[in-house]
Amino acid sequence: MPFKPTGDVRHVMQFVLDPAAAKIWRSAGSIITEAGEQDLRPTTDEGWLAVQHSAVVVAESGNLLLLPGLARDGEDWQEISLALIDVGMRAKAAAEAHDADALFDVGGQIYRICQSCHQIYIQGVTKVNPLGG
């Protein structure tokens, strides 16, 4: 089956995965400022739809990272990429349900999966459980 990659893993991270994950993280929980507490959850259907779109991008990024030429190995890389797909779909379900608490929880799962990959492939740690358990 033919495909035509347009960049490397860094390209996928910078232009695809990172912005989508950031959208999810900026759409859950709250921040406290001098003016008070600000709830980050979307307040419109369009806002929730934007989070759904980002969640699907997170999931599809897992598929992109499995493509020949991008995949690093058949073990940890594959497990992390598949976990990214699963957590992206959980984020989509949370956004579809307008469930800010579930979105916050899944945002933490996305963070743990990303960190496990970075620890193995950027920092050289030999083994980390990408599912956080």
ROGU-562547 format. One record per residue: residue number from 1; x, y, z of N, C-alpha, C, O in turn. Coordinates in pm, 1 decimal. Layout:
BEGIN
NODE  seq    n_east   n_north      n_up   ca_east  ca_north     ca_up    c_east   c_north      c_up    o_east   o_north      o_up
NODE  NUM         X         Y         Z         X         Y         Z         X         Y         Z         X         Y         Z
...
% end
This chain:
BEGIN
NODE  seq    n_east   n_north      n_up   ca_east  ca_north     ca_up    c_east   c_north      c_up    o_east   o_north      o_up
NODE    1      85.1    -117.1       0.0       0.0       0.0       0.0      90.2     124.1       0.0     173.4     139.0      89.5
NODE    2      75.6     210.7     -95.8     163.5     327.8    -103.8     125.6     436.1      -3.0       8.8     452.2      32.3
NODE    3     224.1     507.5      41.2     203.9     625.2     123.8     322.3     716.9      98.5     425.3     674.3      46.2
NODE    4     306.6     842.5     135.8     410.5     940.4     107.0     429.3    1030.2     229.8     363.4    1133.6     240.7
NODE    5     518.1     992.2     321.9     541.1    1074.9     440.7     587.2    1215.2     400.5     661.4    1232.5     303.8
NODE    6     542.5    1312.8     475.2     579.4    1451.7     446.7     680.6    1505.9     546.5     721.2    1621.7     536.9
NODE    7     720.8    1425.0     639.9     818.0    1468.9     739.4     859.7    1354.0     827.9     823.8    1238.8     803.1
NODE    8     935.1    1385.3     930.8     982.8    1284.4    1024.3     900.3    1290.0    1153.1     798.2    1358.4    1159.2
NODE    9     944.8    1218.3    1254.8     871.9    1214.6    1382.3     862.7    1354.3    1442.9     758.0    1391.6    1495.9
NODE   10     969.4    1431.3    1435.8     967.0    1566.9    1491.0     859.0    1650.9    1421.7     790.9    1730.5    1486.3
NODE   11     844.3    1633.3    1292.4     740.6    1702.2    1213.3     601.0    1664.1    1265.1     516.9    1751.5    1286.1
NODE   12     576.5    1535.1    1285.5     447.0    1488.9    1337.2     420.9    1549.4    1474.5     309.6    1593.7    1502.9
NODE   13     523.2    1551.5    1559.9     505.9    1609.1    1693.6     474.0    1758.3    1685.2     375.6    1803.9    1743.6
NODE   14     555.1    1833.4    1614.0     544.0    1978.5    1611.4     415.9    2028.3    1545.1     353.4    2122.5    1593.8
NODE   15     376.9    1966.0    1435.2     266.1    2020.1    1356.7     134.3    1945.5    1373.2      29.1    1996.6    1334.9
NODE   16     139.1    1825.9    1429.4      17.0    1745.7    1438.2     -17.9    1714.8    1584.1    -119.1    1762.6    1635.4
NODE   17      64.8    1636.0    1649.6      30.2    1585.0    1782.1      34.3    1692.2    1891.2     -61.3    1705.9    1967.6
NODE   18     142.3    1767.4    1899.3     153.9    1865.8    2007.6      39.7    1967.3    2008.6     -17.8    1991.2    2114.7
NODE   19       4.2    2028.4    1894.6    -107.6    2124.6    1899.1    -240.3    2060.7    1938.5    -321.0    2123.1    2007.5
NODE   20    -263.5    1937.3    1895.4    -388.9    1869.1    1929.7    -393.7    1836.1    2078.5    -496.3    1856.5    2143.4
NODE   21    -283.7    1785.5    2132.5    -279.7    1754.8    2275.7    -295.1    1882.7    2357.8    -365.0    1883.6    2459.1
NODE   22    -230.1    1990.0    2314.4    -239.3    2116.9    2386.8    -383.3    2167.9    2389.8    -427.0    2223.1    2490.8
NODE   23    -456.5    2150.4    2281.6    -596.8    2191.6    2277.5    -677.2    2116.8    2383.6    -760.7    2175.8    2452.1
NODE   24    -651.7    1987.8    2396.6    -720.9    1907.3    2497.8    -683.3    1955.9    2637.0    -770.4    1974.4    2722.0
NODE   25    -554.1    1976.8    2660.9    -508.9    2020.7    2793.7    -563.1    2158.8    2828.6    -588.3    2186.5    2945.9
NODE   26    -581.5    2245.4    2730.5    -634.3    2380.4    2756.7    -786.9    2381.2    2766.9    -847.0    2487.0    2785.4
NODE   27    -849.6    2264.8    2755.1    -996.0    2256.4    2756.2   -1049.9    2177.9    2875.2   -1165.8    2136.4    2875.5
NODE   28    -966.0    2157.7    2975.9   -1009.9    2080.5    3092.2    -944.1    2135.6    3217.8    -832.9    2188.3    3213.4
NODE   29   -1013.8    2122.9    3328.7    -961.0    2171.3    3455.0    -987.9    2319.4    3472.9   -1081.0    2375.2    3414.6
NODE   30    -905.4    2381.4    3554.0    -921.0    2524.0    3580.0    -784.8    2583.1    3612.9    -690.0    2511.5    3645.4
NODE   31    -777.4    2714.3    3603.8    -657.4    2785.2    3645.5    -700.3    2892.9    3743.8    -811.9    2944.4    3737.3
NODE   32    -610.5    2925.5    3834.1    -638.5    3027.8    3933.9    -548.3    3147.5    3905.3    -426.2    3135.1    3896.5
NODE   33    -610.8    3261.7    3891.4    -538.6    3386.5    3867.3    -574.9    3485.4    3976.5    -654.6    3455.0    4065.3
NODE   34    -516.3    3603.5    3969.4    -551.7    3707.7    4066.0    -700.1    3743.0    4058.0    -760.8    3783.8    4157.0
NODE   35    -757.6    3726.7    3938.4    -899.2    3758.6    3919.4    -991.4    3647.9    3970.0   -1112.5    3668.1    3979.6
NODE   36    -936.3    3532.6    4002.1   -1016.6    3421.5    4050.9    -993.2    3294.9    3970.9    -898.4    3285.4    3892.9
NODE   37   -1080.7    3198.1    3991.2   -1068.0    3069.6    3923.3   -1137.7    3075.1    3787.5   -1249.5    3125.0    3774.6
NODE   38   -1067.7    3022.0    3686.3   -1123.1    3019.1    3550.9   -1139.2    2874.5    3507.4   -1041.2    2800.6    3497.7
NODE   39   -1262.3    2834.6    3481.3   -1292.8    2701.0    3430.8   -1253.2    2695.6    3283.4   -1291.2    2783.1    3205.6
NODE   40   -1177.9    2594.2    3245.5   -1126.4    2584.6    3108.8   -1218.0    2507.5    3013.8   -1193.1    2505.8    2893.2
NODE   41   -1321.5    2444.9    3064.4   -1407.6    2364.3    2977.7   -1473.5    2450.6    2870.7   -1504.6    2567.2    2894.6
NODE   42   -1494.5    2392.9    2753.1   -1565.1    2467.0    2648.1   -1705.2    2504.5    2694.5   -1767.4    2433.6    2773.6
NODE   43   -1753.0    2616.9    2643.9   -1885.9    2665.1    2684.2   -1986.7    2660.9    2569.9   -2103.2    2696.2    2588.4
NODE   44   -1942.4    2617.9    2451.9   -2031.7    2611.0    2336.0   -2017.3    2475.2    2268.3   -1919.0    2403.9    2288.5
NODE   45   -2116.9    2441.2    2187.9   -2106.6    2317.9    2109.0   -1986.5    2322.8    2015.0   -1920.2    2221.5    1992.6
NODE   46   -1958.9    2441.2    1960.1   -1845.0    2456.2    1870.3   -1713.5    2432.7    1943.8   -1620.5    2374.1    1888.4
NODE   47   -1706.1    2477.9    2067.2   -1586.8    2455.8    2148.5   -1563.8    2308.4    2176.4   -1451.1    2259.8    2167.9
NODE   48   -1671.1    2237.2    2210.0   -1660.6    2093.8    2233.9   -1624.4    2019.8    2104.7   -1548.6    1922.9    2107.8
NODE   49   -1678.0    2065.0    1992.3   -1645.3    2003.6    1863.4   -1497.6    2022.1    1831.3   -1434.3    1931.2    1777.5
NODE   50   -1442.2    2138.0    1863.3   -1299.1    2160.3    1841.1   -1215.2    2063.5    1924.5   -1111.3    2016.3    1878.4
NODE   51   -1259.2    2033.9    2045.5   -1188.1    1936.1    2129.1   -1200.8    1796.5    2068.1   -1104.1    1720.3    2067.3
NODE   52   -1319.6    1762.6    2017.0   -1336.2    1633.0    1949.0   -1239.0    1621.3    1832.4   -1175.6    1517.4    1814.2
NODE   53   -1227.5    1726.5    1754.5   -1135.3    1725.0    1640.3    -992.8    1700.4    1687.8    -920.9    1619.3    1629.4
NODE   54    -951.9    1769.2    1792.5    -816.4    1750.5    1845.2    -796.8    1609.3    1897.6    -689.1    1551.7    1881.8
NODE   55    -898.9    1553.4    1959.5    -888.9    1416.2    2010.7    -867.1    1316.5    1897.0    -787.6    1223.4    1909.7
NODE   56    -938.0    1336.7    1786.3    -919.9    1248.1    1670.7    -779.4    1265.6    1613.2    -718.5    1168.1    1569.0
NODE   57    -728.1    1386.3    1613.1    -591.2    1408.8    1565.4    -491.4    1335.4    1655.5    -395.3    1276.7    1605.8
NODE   58    -513.0    1338.3    1785.9    -426.8    1262.9    1877.5    -430.6    1114.6    1841.8    -326.3    1050.1    1830.3
NODE   59    -550.7    1061.2    1824.5    -564.1     918.9    1790.8    -496.3     887.1    1658.1    -421.7     789.7    1648.3
NODE   60    -521.3     967.2    1557.5    -462.2     940.9    1426.1    -310.8     960.5    1426.3    -240.6     902.2    1343.7
NODE   61    -260.8    1041.4    1517.7    -115.5    1056.4    1531.0     -52.1     923.3    1570.6      58.0     890.3    1526.6
NODE   62    -122.6     847.9    1653.8     -72.5     714.7    1688.6     -57.2     628.9    1564.7      41.7     556.9    1550.5
NODE   63    -155.1     636.2    1473.9    -144.2     561.6    1348.0     -28.4     612.5    1263.3      46.3     532.9    1206.3
NODE   64     -12.7     743.7    1254.4      98.8     800.0    1176.9     232.6     749.9    1229.1     322.3     717.2    1151.4
NODE   65     245.3     743.9    1360.5     371.9     703.1    1420.7     403.6     555.7    1398.9     515.6     511.5    1424.6
NODE   66     306.0     480.3    1352.2     328.0     338.1    1321.0     370.8     315.6    1176.3     405.3     203.5    1138.9
NODE   67     369.0     421.0    1094.3     406.6     406.1     953.7     554.3     370.1     938.5     638.5     417.6    1014.6
NODE   68     585.0     286.1     839.9     726.8     260.2     810.4     798.0     392.5     782.6     744.4     480.8     715.6
NODE   69     915.6     403.8     833.6     990.8     527.1     819.4     975.5     618.6     939.6    1061.9     702.7     964.5
NODE   70     866.3     603.6    1014.9     846.8     680.9    1137.3     861.1     592.7    1261.8     914.6     636.6    1363.6
NODE   71     813.5     469.6    1253.3     819.8     378.2    1367.6     964.6     347.8    1402.4    1047.1     324.2    1314.1
NODE   72     994.7     348.6    1530.9    1131.4     324.3    1576.6    1161.2     176.0    1598.0    1270.8     129.1    1567.7
NODE   73    1064.0     103.6    1649.8    1082.9     -39.3    1674.5     945.1    -103.9    1681.8     843.5     -35.6    1669.5
NODE   74     941.6    -234.4    1701.6     814.4    -304.9    1705.4     763.7    -331.6    1845.2     662.5    -399.6    1862.1
NODE   75     832.1    -279.4    1946.2     791.8    -311.0    2082.7     736.5    -189.1    2154.3     617.0    -161.1    2144.6
NODE   76     821.4    -115.7    2226.2     774.2      -0.6    2303.0     706.3     102.6    2213.5     600.3     155.0    2247.7
NODE   77     767.2     131.4    2099.7     710.8     232.3    2009.0     569.0     193.2    1967.9     478.2     276.3    1966.5
NODE   78     551.8      67.2    1935.0     420.0      19.6    1892.8     320.6      27.9    2008.8     207.3      72.2    1989.9
NODE   79     361.3     -13.7    2126.6     272.3      -9.5    2243.6     230.3     134.1    2275.5     113.6     160.1    2304.9
NODE   80     324.9     225.9    2269.7     295.4     366.0    2298.7     204.3     424.4    2191.0     109.2     495.9    2222.6
NODE   81     232.4     394.8    2065.2     149.5     446.8    1955.6       6.5     394.8    1966.2     -88.4     470.7    1947.0
NODE   82      -9.5     267.7    1996.3    -143.5     210.6    2011.8    -215.7     271.1    2132.8    -336.6     293.6    2128.2
NODE   83    -141.3     297.2    2240.7    -201.3     361.3    2357.9    -246.9     502.5    2323.8    -349.4     548.6    2374.0
NODE   84    -171.7     571.0    2239.2    -209.4     704.8    2195.4    -341.2     701.7    2117.8    -425.3     790.1    2134.0
NODE   85    -358.7     601.1    2034.8    -484.4     585.3    1960.9    -600.5     566.6    2058.4    -703.6     632.9    2047.1
NODE   86    -582.4     476.0    2154.0    -688.7     447.8    2251.2    -725.1     570.9    2334.0    -843.0     600.5    2353.4
NODE   87    -624.4     642.0    2382.3    -652.7     757.6    2467.6    -713.1     871.8    2385.8    -795.4     947.8    2437.0
NODE   88    -673.2     884.3    2260.9    -736.1     984.9    2174.6    -884.3     957.9    2156.8    -965.5    1050.5    2158.0
NODE   89    -919.5     832.1    2140.3   -1060.9     797.3    2124.7   -1138.1     816.7    2255.0   -1256.4     850.4    2251.5
NODE   90   -1072.9     795.8    2370.5   -1139.0     824.8    2498.6   -1160.3     976.0    2514.3   -1261.9    1019.3    2568.6
NODE   91   -1065.2    1054.9    2467.0   -1081.7    1200.7    2471.7   -1197.3    1243.8    2381.6   -1275.2    1332.1    2417.7
NODE   92   -1208.1    1181.7    2265.6   -1318.9    1213.1    2174.5   -1452.4    1182.1    2241.3   -1545.9    1261.9    2234.0
NODE   93   -1461.3    1066.6    2306.1   -1585.6    1028.8    2373.6   -1618.6    1126.7    2485.7   -1734.8    1163.0    2503.8
NODE   94   -1517.6    1169.6    2561.0   -1541.0    1265.9    2668.9   -1591.4    1398.5    2612.4   -1682.7    1459.7    2667.8
NODE   95   -1531.5    1442.3    2502.0   -1575.3    1568.9    2440.4   -1715.7    1555.9    2382.8   -1795.8    1648.8    2393.5
NODE   96   -1746.2    1441.8    2321.9   -1881.8    1420.8    2268.2   -1986.1    1427.8    2379.3   -2097.0    1477.5    2359.1
NODE   97   -1948.8    1377.2    2497.0   -2040.5    1375.9    2611.7   -2037.2    1507.3    2690.1   -2111.5    1523.6    2787.0
NODE   98   -1951.6    1600.9    2648.7   -1932.9    1727.9    2720.5   -1896.8    1700.0    2866.2   -1943.4    1769.1    2956.7
NODE   99   -1813.4    1598.2    2888.2   -1774.0    1553.8    3021.1   -1635.2    1609.5    3054.0   -1533.4    1548.4    3021.5
NODE  100   -1632.8    1725.7    3118.7   -1507.8    1793.7    3149.4   -1420.5    1713.5    3246.0   -1297.9    1716.0    3234.6
NODE  101   -1481.5    1642.8    3340.2   -1403.0    1563.0    3434.9   -1331.4    1448.4    3363.3   -1213.3    1423.5    3387.4
NODE  102   -1403.4    1379.5    3275.7   -1341.1    1271.0    3199.3   -1233.1    1326.0    3106.7   -1129.1    1262.7    3088.4
NODE  103   -1256.9    1442.3    3048.8   -1158.3    1503.9    2961.1   -1032.4    1539.1    3039.6    -921.3    1520.8    2989.7
NODE  104   -1048.3    1588.8    3160.1    -933.6    1619.1    3245.4    -853.5    1492.2    3273.7    -730.9    1492.1    3263.3
NODE  105    -923.4    1383.8    3309.5    -856.2    1256.7    3337.7    -782.2    1204.1    3215.6    -667.4    1161.0    3226.5
NODE  106    -846.7    1207.2    3099.7    -783.3    1155.9    2978.7    -667.4    1246.3    2936.6    -570.9    1198.8    2876.7
NODE  107    -675.8    1374.9    2966.9    -563.3    1464.2    2940.3    -439.6    1421.0    3017.2    -328.0    1427.6    2965.5
NODE  108    -459.5    1377.1    3139.9    -348.3    1323.3    3219.4    -292.0    1196.4    3158.4    -170.8    1174.7    3159.6
NODE  109    -379.4    1112.7    3105.2    -333.3     989.6    3039.2    -251.6    1022.4    2914.4    -149.3     959.1    2888.3
NODE  110    -296.6    1120.9    2837.9    -220.3    1162.3    2719.4     -81.4    1208.6    2762.6      18.7    1172.6    2700.6
NODE  111     -75.8    1287.9    2868.4      52.5    1338.3    2917.8     145.1    1222.8    2956.9     263.0    1223.2    2921.6
NODE  112      92.3    1124.5    3029.3     175.2    1010.5    3072.0     226.5     930.8    2952.6     341.5     887.0    2951.9
NODE  113     142.7     912.1    2852.8     185.8     838.8    2733.2     296.4     916.8    2662.0     397.8     859.1    2622.6
NODE  114     277.3    1045.8    2645.6     380.6    1127.9    2580.6     511.1    1122.5    2659.4     618.2    1106.7    2600.9
NODE  115     503.0    1135.4    2790.6     623.4    1132.4    2873.1     693.8     997.6    2865.1     816.8     992.3    2862.7
NODE  116     618.3     889.5    2861.0     682.4     757.8    2853.3     760.6     744.5    2723.6     869.8     687.7    2722.4
NODE  117     705.5     796.6    2614.2     775.8     793.3    2486.5     901.8     878.6    2493.2    1008.6     835.6    2449.6
NODE  118     889.8     998.6    2547.4    1004.7    1087.8    2556.8    1114.3    1027.0    2642.6    1232.6    1039.8    2610.8
NODE  119    1075.8     960.7    2751.3    1175.9     899.6    2838.8    1252.1     789.0    2768.0    1372.8     774.2    2787.3
NODE  120    1183.6     712.5    2687.5    1250.1     602.7    2618.0    1328.6     651.5    2497.2    1444.8     614.6    2480.1
NODE  121    1267.4     732.8    2414.2    1325.7     763.4    2283.4    1402.5     894.6    2277.7    1481.4     915.4    2185.5
NODE  122    1381.3     982.6    2373.5    1458.5    1106.7    2375.0    1564.1    1101.2    2484.4    1678.8    1140.3    2462.8
NODE  123    1525.6    1053.1    2600.7    1617.0    1053.6    2714.8    1687.8     920.7    2734.2    1780.7     912.6    2814.5
NODE  124    1647.0     816.2    2663.5    1718.1     690.4    2666.3    1688.0     597.0    2781.5    1764.4     503.2    2804.3
NODE  125    1581.4     618.3    2854.4    1543.2     525.5    2960.7    1498.5     396.0    2895.0    1433.8     399.4    2790.3
NODE  126    1531.5     282.4    2954.1    1505.9     157.7    2884.5    1361.3     108.4    2892.4    1315.3      45.6    2797.0
NODE  127    1287.9     133.0    2999.4    1153.4      78.0    3007.4    1065.2     163.3    3097.3    1100.9     191.4    3211.8
NODE  128     950.6     204.1    3045.6     850.3     280.1    3119.8     714.5     227.3    3075.3     693.5     202.3    2956.6
NODE  129     623.6     210.3    3168.0     489.1     165.3    3132.5     410.1     283.0    3076.6     379.7     376.3    3150.9
NODE  130     375.4     281.4    2946.2     306.2     395.7    2887.9     164.7     415.1    2941.2     105.3     521.2    2922.0
NODE  131     111.4     315.4    3006.6     -24.6     327.9    3058.4     -25.6     378.7    3202.2    -131.7     393.0    3262.9
NODE  132      93.7     406.0    3256.5     103.4     470.5    3386.2      78.5     379.7    3504.3      66.2     429.7    3616.1
NODE  133      70.6     251.7    3486.3      40.2     162.6    3598.1     157.4      90.8    3653.5     143.2      13.1    3748.0
% end
